[in-house]
């Protein structure tokens, strides 16, 4: 075991869980045992909540301009430790080192946005009648929780950590049990940056902790990122206990490729979108809809896919179960009549035979009713569906229950606008394979890709992590008595 057994992080210290049950943490890169993570109990969660409750009065009353000083220092520490953080991220998740570097760089960008919050939550003040003024201010909620997935061990936690805490809340983080190492290192950096004990806490575990978070009476809000199936459960359970909840689910993102698209640029973007992070991201393109004759572009996509080499510029999928599930999708599509142009099944990487790799896979002549066209595969697989018109392509895109992202590749501005106006997705790209907004624009999909109001990052997150207090003030007795009194 490369690292010591993982502990919870409560009130500024790493502590053992109250139970002895653990789960192995295995690197997808080579199958080596990294550590063991505790399957904590509701008792452990309550200990963390009590620590957060104790820290909340002082932290919430600290002026926001002082709170964000922690995140100026935290940003510096992320930059200083970028290489170490990227290596750890790659080791526990299986993505390539360059992808992990990009992930930490996004953490830095997210933190940078949080340092601007004092300028964004100044509130409003207006004299609404002679001698009478109204004022609004953003007030923190209290103890909040964030439940995060395996695919971005550092970035998704930082979707919530900087904003929620800078806005005055105290947080309980529940990492994925598959990738628990990065969060612990983030906790160390936050403490080094000067974050007071109890403001940020980590409780490891599985479904028991998720349920306990949803049920705990002192947790005011819950954010979740994961599959749509679980997102629905979390949203229903949390809101049933009268909590705020923002639950982000899965996706089936469509890239619509028109015949006038630039072949080289399109092929590079499609291949990168479907294979980046081994396809394990909710913004990955897993379906391409070719409109009209796009054979030259498909040929170039295959050329680009063959340049993507597992173990070199393509990382591993998270575990053996995921590898087997992805390969079943490919086999099923082949049996249903689709044509496998580039086949990533049965991939082995020399020297890392126990790693869990799936090679880039391009499947052509997929029909909309096939599983590979409808379901989230979460692997480096692109399914190509053929249509004759843009309206047919939009019908297919809009029929899918998800709504994270959609993209169009074209040089026709009018056609791009036509698709932007009609695609049922929260994030749209034009000649962009992964249309993730940059800060301060927020991240969030539609339909069954998101449950709850608002988005998880950017300006939109302010409304989720705070409540608005309105004050009406009269100092001037000469204002008299009227309906404002």
N, C-alpha and C positions, 0 to 999 in steps of 0.2 A: 504494500500500500504506500503510494508516494507521499500522500499528505496525512497529517493527523486526522483522527475522527472529527467530523464537523460538529460544532456546537451551536446552540441558539445564541443570539446576541440580544441581551436584555439589560436595560439601564446602564449602557456603556461598557458591559463586560460580556465575554463569551462564557456561557454556562451550560452545563449538561442538562439534557432533557430529563423529565421525571420518569421516563420509560426507557427500557433497554432495547426496544425493537429498532433495528436499523435497516437501511437499504444500501446495497452496493452502488457506488458511483463509478461508472466504467467509461473510459475514454473511447468514443467511437472511432478515433483515428487508428488505434491498434488493439483495442480490447483489453488494455491494461487496467487494473484496479487502481483508482485514484484515491478514494476515501470511502467512508461510510457516513450516511446521513441519518439522523434520528427521525423516527416517526412520532413526533411530539403529540401530546395530549391536549385536551381543552384546558387542563390545569396550567400547562405551560403558556398557552395563549393568555389566560387570565392574568398570569404573573406579568406578562409583557404589557397587557392593557393597563394594569395598575401602575406600572412604571411610567407609561405614557400619560396617564391621568395626572400623576404627581408632577410631571414636567410641564404639563400644558399651561397652568396659570402663569408661570413666569415667562415661558416662551411666547405665548400668545400676546402678552403685554409688552414684549420687547418691540420697539419700533421696527417697522419693516426695513428701514434703511440700515439698521443694525443687523437684522436677521440675514439680509442678503450678503453681508460681509463674509459670512461663513461660506457662501457659494462662490464668491470671488476667489477665496483660498482653495476651495474644493476644485474649481476649474483648473487652477494652477497645478494642483496635485494630480489631477487626471492627465494633464499634459506631461508632467514630470514622470509619471509612472506608466505612460502609454504602452511602451513595449512589454512591460511585465503584465499589464492588464490584458493586452491583446493575446499574449501567449497563453495565459490562463483560460481566456474565453475560447480560444481555438482548441485547447486540450480537452476541455470538458464538453464542448458542443460539437466539435468535429469540423467546423468551418476552417477555411484556409486562413493563414496568418494575415494576408492582405485584407480579407473580409473582416477579420477581427479588428484590425487597425481602423478600418472605416467605421466599425461599430463604436469604438471608443471615441473616435472623432465626432460621431453623432452625439455621444454623451456630453462631450464638451460643448457642442452647439446648444443642446438642451439646457445645460447649466448656464450658459451665457444668456439665454433668454430669461432665465429666472432672475438673474441679476438686474434685469430691466424692469422687474415688477413694480418697484416703487413709483415709476413713472406711469404705470398703467392702472394702478388702483388708488389714484389720488382722491376718488370720490367727486361729488359735485356739491356746490354751494350756490344758492340763489335766494335773493330777497324776493319772496313771493307776494308780500303785501308790505305796506309801510311799517317798518319796525319788526317784521316777522321774516325769518329766514328758514329755509329747508336745507338739510344736509344729508348726503348719503355716504356710507363708508362700508368697505368690505370687511367682514368679521370672520375669523376662522371657525371651523365647525367643531373641532375638538380632536378626538382620536379617530383616525381614518386607517383604512387597510388597503393594501395593494397586493393582488394575487397575480403572479407573472408566469409566463410560459418558458419552455426550454430553448426556443429558437434564437433568442437574443438575451443571453444571460446578464449583460450589462446595460444594453440600450433600453429595453422595455422597463426595467426598474427605474431608469432615469427619465422615462416618460412622466413618472409621478413624483419621484423623490424631490427634485429641486423645487417644482412649483408648489406642491402640497405643503412642504415644510417651510419654504420661504413665505408662504401666505399665512403661516402661524399655526398650522396643525402639527400634531404629533402622529407618527406613523408606525404601523405594524406591517412589515413586508413578509409575504409568504412566497419564497422562491420555488421554482420547479424542483422537485426532488431529483430530477435527472441532472441538473446543472446548479448545484448549490454553492459552488466555490466562489464565483465572482461576487455575489452579494456580500459575502463575508468580508472580502477585500474592500468593497465600497464602504462598508461600515467603518472599517479602520481609517479610511481616508477622510470620511466625514468627521470622525472624532479628532483626527489630526488637524482638520480645518477649523476646529473649535465648536462643533455642534454639541450642545449640552447633553449630558446623559439622560436617557429616557425619551428623547425626542424622536429617535429612530431605533427601531427594534426589529429583529428577525426571528421568526418562529418557523422552523422547518417541519415538514410532514406531508401528509397526503390528504385524502378526501376528508378525514376527520377534522383537520384544521380548517379546511375551506368551509365546512359546515359550521364549525364553531365561530368562525369570523362572521358568517352571515347571521348567526343567532345571537351574538354577544350584545347585550343591551347597551353597552357603553361605547360601541363602535358606531360612529355617525354616518360613515360613507364607505363604500367598497368599490374599488375599480378592479376589473378582471380582464385578462387577455388570454384567449385560448380557443378551443373549438366552439362552434356554434351550439352543439349539443349541451356542453357544460355551461356556456355563457347563459343560455336560457334558464338552466337550473339555478345558477348563482343569482341571476337577476330576479327570478321569481321568489327565491328564498330570502334574499336580502330585503327586497321591497315588501315582502310579507311581514317583515319585522320593522317596517317603516323607516328603512335606511335609504339614503341616496345610493344609487348604483349605476355605474356605467360599465357595461360588459361588452367587450369586443370579441366577436366570433370569427369564424372561418371565412373563406372566400373562394370564388371561382372566377378569376379575372380573365377577361377576353381582350385580345389584341385584334383589332380589325385592320386588315392589310388590304389596301386598295392597289389596283394595278399601277398607278402612277407613283407609288412609293419608291424612294431611292433604294435600290436593291442592297447595296453594301451596308449602308447605315441601318436599314431595317433589319437585315439578317443579324448584324452584330447586337442590336438592341433586343431582338426576340430571344436570341440564344443566351444573352446575359441575363435577361429577365427570368427565363425558365430555369436557369441553372445556378444563379447566384445563391449562396448559402445552401447549396444542394437542393434548391427549390423549397426549402423549409421556411417560407415566409408568407404572410398573408397577402403580400403585394406581388407575389410571383405570378408571371403569366403562365397559366396552365392550359389555356385554350387559345388558339389562333383561328380567326375566321377569315379565310381568303375570299375576297370578292372578285369574281371574274378570273381572268388568267393571271395567276401569281406563281406559275411554275418556276420562272427564273429566280424568284425570291425564295421559294421553298428550297431550290437547289443550293442557294447560297446559305440558307439557314443550316442545312445539313453540313456544308463545308465548315461553317463556324462551330457547329456542335462537335465535329470530329477533332477540333483543336482543343477541346476541353477534356483534359486528362485527369481521371481520378487520382488523388494523391499528389497531384502537381498543382493544377489550378481549379480543381473541384474537390470540395471537402466530402466528408462522410455524412451519411444520414445518422440520426441520433442513436439508433440501436438495431439489433437483429430483427425485432418485430416490425419496425418501420420498413426495413429493407425488403422483408418478405411480402409485406402488404403492397408496397409500390410495385414490386415485380409481378404480383398477382394481377394488378390492374393492367399492366402491359400485356400479359398473357391472355387475359380475358378479351382485351380489345382485338388482339390478333385472331382469336377464335371467332369473334363476331364479324370479322371481315375487314378490319382496318389493316393498313400496310405499315409495317415497321421499317422506316427508312434508316434510322440510326438506333441501334439496340444496346441498352445499357445494362441488361440483365447479366447475372453471374459474374459480376466484376470483382476481381481480386487485385490488390496492390502488393507488389513484391516487397517483402520485408514487413508488411503490415497485414498479413493474411487474416488476422482476427479483427481487422477493421470492418466497418459496415458501410460499404460503398455501393452506390448505384451509378452507372455511367449515364451521360446525357442521352436522352431518348427522344426521337422525333417520330410521331405516329401520324400518318396521313390517311385521308379518306375516312375520318371519324364521322359518325352521324350523331345528331344531337341527343338521341336516346341512349347512347352507350354510356356506361359508368364513367369512363375516362373523360367524357364530355360534361358530365353532370356533377361529379363528386370531387371534393378537394383531395388531391393525391398527396400533396406535400412532399414532392420529390422532384428531381430534375427531368421532368417529362413535359413535353408540349404536344397537345392533340390538335391536329389541323382539320377544321371543318370547312367544306367548300360551299359557297353560295354564289348566286348570280347578281344579287343587288345589295345595296347598302341597307335597304329596308329589311330584307331577309336577315342580314347580319344583326341588325338591331333587335329584331324579333327574337333571335336566339339569345342574344346578350340579356335582354330584358326578361326573358322567361326563366332565367336562372334565379334561384331564391336569394342569392347573396347580392351584395352591392358595395364591395370595397372599392374596386377600381375597374376602369375600362380605358383602353387606349386606341387611337387610330393612327395609322401610318399613311400619310398622303401629302401631296404638295398643293392640294386644293384647299384654300382657306375657307371657302364657302362650305365645302363638304365637311371639313373639320368642325365648323360651327354647327352644322346640321346634326352631327353626331353628339357633340357636347350637349346640345339642348335636349336630346332624346335618350341618351344612355342613362339607365337607372343605376347610377353608382355615385358614391360620395366624392371620389377622387378620379379625375379624368386626365389622360395624357394625350398630347399630340406629338407624335414622333418621339415619345418617351416611353420606354418599356416598363419603368417602375415609377409611377407618378406620385411619389411621396412628397408632400409639401415641405418646404423648408421653413424653419421658424422665421417669423411669428405665426405663420399660417398653420392651422391645426390639422391633426391627423384623425380621421374618422370616416367610416363608411356609412352605408344605408342598409335598409332592408334587414336580412338576417345576418348581416355582418356587424350589426351594432344594436344593443338594447340599452335604452336610456337616452337622456337628452344631453346635447353638447358633445364636445370632443375631448380627447384625453390630453392633448398637448396644445401649445400655443395660447393665444388670447382666450379661446373658447373655454379652456380649462379653468380660468379664474372663477367663472360662475359655478362650476362644479365644486371647487374646493373651498368656497366661501359662501356666506349668506349676507344679504344686504340689510344693513340697519339704516333706518330713515329717522332723522330727528327734525322736529319743528320747534323753533326757539323764538321766544319773544322777550326782549329785555325792556322795551320801551312802553311804559305805562300809557303814554300819550296815544299809543296806537288804538286805544279804546277797545270796546267789546264788539265783536262781529262774529260771523259764522266761523272764522278761523280760530276763535277762542276755544 
